[in-house]
Amino acid sequence: MFPSRQRGSTLIIALFVTVVMLVLGVALMQMLENQDDQMLLEVNGSRTWAAGQSGLDWGLARVLNRGTEIAATACANAAATLTPGAGLPNNGGFPGCRVQVSCAHTPFMVDGVARNRFMITANASCGPSGLTVNRRFESQAFD
């Protein structure tokens, strides 16, 4: 071996190793960022599910516990937008959540007796822009 021909090979090897380590580091950072986003979407999905169920409960309570109020009026009054502190608990469990509750009333007769059908819909969304989770819930109630 001739030492004069081997000069600079260490520099090339060091440069190659540095580039490989840089590529691996960037790939690892990207993987960690994707995992953070996936975890946030899963948490927001759970919050959205709970918020949507709360919206259904809100609407059902308004139409089924109406007392002497007319069914159509109770259904109209069940429509609301729920946010933390305004229909949803304000304890930190629903940050950035919003639930739009709507109700459709259909009267009908059964054996000459007036009955009511209520279709409660809750459109829930939670999370920051870009990572928002949306869910739609429906429930029917009869009295």
C-alpha positions in Angstrom: 0.0 0.0 0.0 1.1 3.4 -0.8 0.3 6.0 1.9 0.2 8.8 -0.7 -2.8 7.1 -2.4 -4.7 6.7 0.8 -4.7 10.3 1.8 -8.3 11.8 2.1 -10.0 8.4 2.5 -10.8 9.1 6.1 -12.4 12.4 5.2 -14.6 10.7 2.7 -15.6 8.0 5.1 -16.4 10.6 7.9 -18.5 12.6 5.4 -20.4 9.5 4.4 -21.1 8.5 8.0 -22.2 12.1 8.8 -24.7 12.2 5.9 -26.1 8.7 6.8 -26.6 9.8 10.5 -28.2 13.0 9.3 -30.7 11.1 7.1 -31.5 8.7 9.9 -32.0 11.6 12.4 -34.4 13.4 10.0 -36.4 10.2 9.4 -36.7 9.6 13.2 -37.9 13.2 13.8 -40.5 12.8 11.1 -41.7 9.5 12.6 -42.0 11.0 16.1 -44.0 14.0 14.7 -46.4 11.7 12.9 -46.9 9.7 16.2 -47.7 12.9 18.0 -50.4 13.8 15.5 -51.9 10.3 15.6 -52.1 10.4 19.4 -53.7 13.9 19.3 -56.3 12.6 16.7 -57.1 9.7 19.0 -57.6 11.9 22.0 -59.7 14.3 20.0 -61.7 11.4 18.7 -62.5 10.3 22.2 -63.5 13.8 23.2 -65.6 14.2 20.1 -67.5 11.0 20.9 -68.2 12.0 24.5 -69.2 15.5 23.4 -71.6 14.1 20.8 -73.2 11.7 23.3 -73.6 14.7 25.6 -75.4 16.6 22.8 -77.8 13.7 22.3 -78.5 13.6 26.0 -79.1 17.3 26.0 -81.6 17.0 23.1 -83.4 14.0 24.6 -83.7 15.6 28.0 -85.3 18.7 26.4 -87.9 16.8 24.4 -88.8 14.0 26.8 -88.8 16.1 30.0 -90.9 18.9 28.5 -93.8 18.8 31.1 -96.8 20.6 29.6 -94.8 22.2 26.7 -96.1 21.3 23.2 -93.9 18.7 21.6 -93.1 20.8 18.5 -92.0 23.7 20.7 -89.9 21.4 22.9 -88.2 20.1 19.8 -87.5 23.6 18.5 -86.1 24.6 22.0 -83.8 21.5 22.0 -81.8 23.0 19.1 -78.6 24.5 20.5 -74.9 24.9 20.1 -73.0 23.4 23.1 -69.5 24.6 24.1 -67.5 24.2 27.3 -69.4 26.2 29.9 -72.5 26.4 27.8 -74.0 22.9 27.8 -70.7 21.0 28.0 -68.8 20.7 31.3 -66.2 23.4 31.7 -63.7 21.2 33.6 -61.0 21.0 30.9 -62.3 17.8 29.4 -63.7 19.4 26.2 -61.3 22.1 25.1 -62.1 23.3 21.6 -65.2 21.2 21.4 -68.5 22.3 19.8 -71.7 20.3 19.4 -74.6 21.5 17.2 -77.8 19.8 18.4 -80.9 19.8 16.2 -84.3 18.1 16.5 -87.0 17.1 14.0 -90.5 16.4 15.3 -93.1 14.2 13.5 -96.5 13.7 15.1 -98.4 10.5 14.2 -101.4 8.5 15.4 -101.5 5.0 16.9 -104.9 3.5 17.5 -106.4 6.9 17.6 -103.9 8.2 20.1 -101.6 11.1 19.2 -97.9 10.2 19.5 -94.6 12.1 18.8 -91.4 11.0 17.1 -88.3 13.0 17.8 -85.1 12.7 15.7 -82.2 14.3 17.7 -79.0 14.9 15.7 -75.7 16.0 17.3 -72.8 17.1 15.1 -69.7 17.2 17.3 -66.2 18.5 16.5 -63.1 18.8 18.7 -59.5 19.7 18.1 -57.4 22.5 16.6 -57.6 23.4 13.0 -56.0 20.7 10.8 -56.4 18.0 13.5 -60.2 18.4 14.0 -62.3 15.3 14.5 -66.0 15.4 13.4 -68.6 13.0 14.4 -72.4 12.8 13.8 -74.8 11.1 16.1 -78.5 10.5 15.7 -81.2 9.1 18.1 -84.9 8.6 17.8 -87.3 9.0 20.7 -91.0 8.3 20.9 -93.6 9.3 23.4 
